[in-house]
Amino acid sequence: MSRLWSTLFGTNNIVELGLSLIDRALYTDQEKADQKEKMLRAYELFKVVQRFLAIMFCSTFLGLLILLVLVSFWLDTTDLDRKLYIVKIY
């Protein structure tokens, strides 16, 4: 039988190539789990950077909010209308 295939297609390992093609076409549960594990490992560095950026953004936002609250205790708002009118003129 192998001789018939080799005569028809010009190679001796056509059956092995066909079987490997079928094996690569099927995606088993174990291969899916291995692929997901590899993806999660590659994704770890991105998650660390994402957390770092989130901490930077939140700390900046909270720092400005606290600064605004602290400055509001010393800001005189009774004369604020006149100050805004002067800014509009210029």
C-alpha positions as CSV (number, residue, x, y, z in Angstrom):
1,M,0.0,0.0,0.0
2,S,2.8,2.4,0.8
3,R,4.4,1.7,-2.5
4,L,1.1,2.7,-4.2
5,W,1.1,6.1,-2.4
6,S,4.7,6.7,-3.1
7,T,4.2,6.0,-6.8
8,L,1.1,8.2,-7.0
9,F,2.5,11.2,-5.0
10,G,6.2,10.8,-5.6
11,T,7.2,10.4,-1.9
12,N,7.5,7.7,0.6
13,N,6.2,9.6,3.7
14,I,2.8,10.8,2.3
15,V,0.9,8.9,5.0
16,E,3.0,10.4,7.8
17,L,2.5,13.8,6.4
18,G,-1.2,13.3,6.2
19,L,-1.4,12.0,9.8
20,S,0.7,15.0,11.1
21,L,-1.6,17.4,9.2
22,I,-4.7,15.8,10.8
23,D,-3.0,15.9,14.2
24,R,-2.2,19.6,13.8
25,A,-5.8,20.3,12.6
26,L,-7.3,19.0,15.9
27,Y,-6.9,21.1,19.0
28,T,-7.3,19.0,22.1
29,D,-8.3,20.3,25.6
30,Q,-4.7,19.7,26.9
31,E,-3.3,21.8,24.0
32,K,-5.9,24.6,24.8
33,A,-4.9,24.6,28.5
34,D,-1.2,24.7,27.6
35,Q,-1.8,27.6,25.2
36,K,-3.8,29.5,27.8
37,E,-1.0,29.0,30.4
38,K,1.5,30.4,27.9
39,M,-0.7,33.4,27.2
40,L,-1.2,34.1,30.9
41,R,2.6,34.0,31.5
42,A,3.2,36.4,28.6
43,Y,0.4,38.7,30.0
44,E,2.0,39.0,33.5
45,L,4.3,41.8,32.7
46,F,1.5,43.8,31.1
47,K,-0.6,43.4,34.2
48,V,2.3,44.7,36.4
49,V,2.7,47.8,34.3
50,Q,-1.0,48.3,34.2
51,R,-1.2,48.2,38.0
52,F,1.8,50.6,38.2
53,L,0.1,53.1,35.8
54,A,-3.2,52.8,37.8
55,I,-1.4,53.6,41.1
56,M,0.4,56.6,39.5
57,F,-2.9,58.0,38.1
58,C,-4.8,57.4,41.4
59,S,-2.1,58.9,43.5
60,T,-1.9,62.0,41.3
61,F,-5.7,62.4,41.4
62,L,-6.0,61.9,45.1
63,G,-3.0,64.2,45.7
64,L,-4.6,67.0,43.7
65,L,-8.0,66.4,45.5
66,I,-6.4,66.6,48.9
67,L,-4.4,69.7,47.9
68,L,-7.6,71.4,46.6
69,V,-9.4,70.6,49.9
70,L,-6.5,72.0,52.0
71,V,-6.2,75.1,49.9
72,S,-10.0,75.7,50.0
73,F,-9.6,76.4,53.8
74,W,-7.3,79.3,53.1
75,L,-8.9,80.7,50.0
76,D,-11.1,83.7,50.4
77,T,-14.2,83.2,48.3
78,T,-16.0,86.4,49.4
79,D,-14.3,88.4,46.7
80,L,-14.4,85.7,44.1
81,D,-16.9,87.4,41.8
82,R,-14.7,90.5,41.4
83,K,-11.7,88.4,40.7
84,L,-13.5,86.4,38.0
85,Y,-14.7,89.6,36.4
86,I,-11.1,90.9,36.2
87,V,-10.0,87.6,34.6
88,K,-12.8,87.9,32.0
89,I,-11.7,91.5,31.1
90,Y,-8.2,90.4,30.3
